Amino acid sequence: MNILNYKLDTTNELLTSRIGLITLAHTIRVLDLSKTIDQHFPALGGNCALKASTFINTLVLSQHKDGECLNDTVHIAKDKALRLVTNQKAPTPQTIGTWLRRLGKDNQGVKALQKVNKTLLNLQKEVYLTLCKPSYQMLKLEQRGET
């Protein structure tokens, strides 16, 4: 029998079983997706302190963690390590439901998501043109013997 030659220590660091979500949350932050969402979604009105990006980000993270219903967002809210990365408070399932019903009127949510999607596609195109296209063009020139 082999005994491994290391010891485990206790820690007070925050741990999470949702490590894949941390990567997604970081990507959302790097792309400044919250700003894009808040620009295109209608203002909530009233005295609601939560922005549209808070709702969308919570739903996206929940779906990536196999969330099947609004109550599954509670797991996102309770994960302290994940909240450190997202740097936002997750809304309750009831609040999300109310927000979704408001967005359902006149297809406001669908229209806003289309605008966000268009912005992200333009960003993707920009990244492609900056990073990938010059390399591809050089490869084609090399294949033709023009370099």
Buried (B, 14 or more C-beta within 10 A) or exposed (E): EEEEEEEEEEEEEEEBEBEEBBEBBEEBBEBEBBEBBBEBBBEBEEEBEBBBBBBBBBBBBBEBBEBEEBBBBBBBBEBEBBBEBBEBEBBBBEBBEBBEEBBEEEEEBEBBBEBBEEBEEEBEEEEEEEEEEEEEEEEEEEEEEEE
